[in-house]
């Protein structure tokens, strides 16, 4: 109850655009060693994508499909 958000949240998180190719999402996840990426559109978060979702999809998928 005493913790502040800045103590456990990332100040500038890595994000991905809603229309990003799936391969780009995979590369970001591997590059930064992360399992979840916020999906943004017009500066607002519109969803989250996780590694399990990315691993289930074929590599040639054209978008995230949110």
N, C-alpha and C positions, 0 to 999 in steps of 0.2 A: 504494500500500500504506500510505502514511502519512496519507491523508485520513480525516477523521472523517465519519460519516454526516451530522451536522448541517451540514457544509460544502456538501453538494450535495442534500440532501433538503429539502422544504418542511415547515416545523414544523407548520403546521395546514392541511393540504391541503383544497381544496374537494372534497366528496364528494356522492354522490347515493344516495338510497334505492333498494333493489332494485325497489320497485313504483312508482317515479317515472314520470310520463308522459313520453314521448319528447320532447314539445315543451319540457318543463322542462329536460331534459338539453341540448337544443340551445341554449336561452337561457343556461344556465350557461356552456356552452362559449364562446359568443359574448361574453358579459359579461366573462368573465375571460381570454379569449384563449388557451384551453387546448385541447389535442387529446386528452387522456386524463383520465378521471374514475374514481376508485376507487368501486366499488359496495359499499355497506355494508348490513348487516342485523343488528339487535340488537347494534350496537357493534363488529362484526367485518367486515373486508373479505371479501367473497365473490366479487369479480371486478373486472374493469376494462372500461370501455366506451370506445371511441375514436371520433373524429370520422368515420372511414370507415364504421363500423357505423351510426352515427346518420344519415349522409347516404344510406345505402342503403335505409333504412326509410321507409315512408310517414309523413307527419306525424301521422296520426290513430292510429298504433299506441298501444295502451293501456299497455304496459309494456315493460320491457327484455327480458323473456323469458329470464332466466338460470335 
